[in-house]
Amino acid sequence: MSRRSLLRGIGGAGAGALLTGCGVPAAYVEEGDRAGRDLSARDRTLDFANWPLYIDTDDDDTSKRPTLDAFRKRTGISVRYTEEINDNDEFFGKVSPSLMNHQETGRDLIVVSDWMAARFVRLGWAQEMDRAAQPNVTRHLDPQLNSPAFDPGRLHSVPWQSGITGIAYNRRKLGRELRSTGELWADDLRGRVTLLSGLDESFALLMLGEGVDVTRWTGDDFHALCERIEGLVRSRHIRRFTGNDYIKDLSTGDVLACQAYSGDVIQLQADNPDIEFVVPEEGAELWAESLVVPNLAQHKSNAEKLVDYYYEPEVAAELAAWVNYVCPVPAAQDVLADSGDEELVALAEDPLIFPDAAMRGRLAIARDIAAEERQEFAKRWNSIVGL
C-alpha cells in the first residue's frame, strides 16, 4: 500500500479549520522565534516521523532500513524512525497544540503532503533549512519541484517523494484506450468510475480536465467543477468516492477506470499487466510529500544532514527502487540505468518514476487552497462525496 493512497480529504472540522476558520486566530510564529537550542553537536541523534511503508527495508528483516543504517555508519548519527503519520489532518492535530504554544514537538523531521506543508509554512511552524549545509539538495532537486507557490525556493521544505495523480484503467476489460479525463464520462463507463474522496487529492486533475489552468484557478472554477461532479453523482455515473479502496475495485474489475496515483499503479501492474496509468492529454497533477523541520527541533543540524543524504543520487536511487514513486532526484535515473540489474534498469526507464520531457510538459503543480477558502470549499466538496 502506498503513502498517497492512505490520504483522506480534509474535513471542514479538521484541526486547520479550528485554527483558521472558526474565529480562532492563527497561531503564527515569527521567523526569529522558530529555532530552538540545537543539540546536534553533542547528541548524535534525531527523531524522524514518516508514513508507513515509505522507506526501504531489508528483504530478510523488515525492521532494518538499509539507507538509514548506512547514514548512521557514515555520520555517527542515529535516527529514531517512527511510522506515525497515517493522515495529514490527524498528525496536524497531534502536533499543533505544541507548535501554536511555542513548544517543541519531540520530532526533528517530518513528512507531510505539500498542501499540509503549505499550512505549516503559512503558520510559521517550519524552520528555514540551511542550504549551505545541503549541497546535494541544491544540486540535485528536481527543477519542476524546486519553487512551489507556498514555499518559493524551497527554503522550508524539501520533497521526500513525488508522484502523479492521473487515470488508471483496465484496458482489457474496457476494450479501448483512455487518453483524457473527459473520457471518464463516456456512456460505457457509467457506474464503473471512481474518484478520490479527498479534496486536495481530487480537484486538480478534474479541473485540468475542464481546461482550467490549475496554477491560478479561482473560486468560480471550483464551484463550476462541483456542479459538474454533482451532476455526475445524480446520474450515478460515478460509482463512489474512495481512499485507497480504488486499488481493490480496479483489481477485481468492479471499476474500469478511476483517479489514481502513479505509485499505486506501478505496484498493481506487477500482478496485473492489463492495468494502465494515463497522464491525460490535458494534463495531470504533479505533487510532492515533503520533509519539514518543525519549530524548536532539538537536532536541526542532524536533520538537515539526513535530508541532504537522501539527495545523493545513489541513495535516492536506492529509495526510489523501493517506493516506486516519482523520484525528486533526476540524477538517480543514471544510477539505476548503470546498475547492470535488469529490474533496476527497467525502473530507470519507467516514466512514472522518471518522467520524460513529453510527460513533464503535461504535469502541473496546482495552486494550493488558501486558508480563507478552505472551510467553504471543503464543506461543499465533502457534501458531494459524503464525508
Summary of the structure (lengths in Angstrom):
residues: 387
radius of gyration: 20.6
end to end distance: 22.3
largest distance: 65.5
contacts: 1306
relative contact order: 0.20
helix: 44%
strand: 16%
